[in-house]
Amino acid sequence: MTEIKTLAQYIISHKPLEVCCDHLEALVQEVINHKNYDQDDAVVSCIIGDAETLLGLAEDAQEAAEIEWEMAANNPDHPRHQEVWAELNASKPDPVKAGMESWVSQQDPATLTELNKSLNKLLKK
């Protein structure tokens, strides 16, 4: 049954913070719903048990990481406060710039040239 091999490989190759919980749950369900699934098979039961353990660890670790991140973001005294805010500022798009880029991309080049000339005249005064 390839589903059990896929599940076992996923368990072996992922640490709790790297686990996609939804994907892991889906892999477990594929094994359980397979037509050849035998709940009395010790190997399959062990792998499913390991998957459920990893899932619990992953959920706990990911929740703890999220809480720690929120604490760092909201507490200026936290050692990672500056790092978290640097990430936030780097990933936050500038809405004015995005709006202008969108507007410019929809304009005729001749219109943009005229606009540029008008702005240069205005700024020189």
ABEGO torsion letter per residue (X at the ends): XAAAAAAAAAAAABBAAABBAAAAAAAAAAAAABAABBAABAAAAAAAAAAAAAAAAAAAAAAAAAAAAAAAAABAABAAAAAAAAAAAAABBBAAAAAAAAAAAABBAAAAAAAAAAAAAAAAX
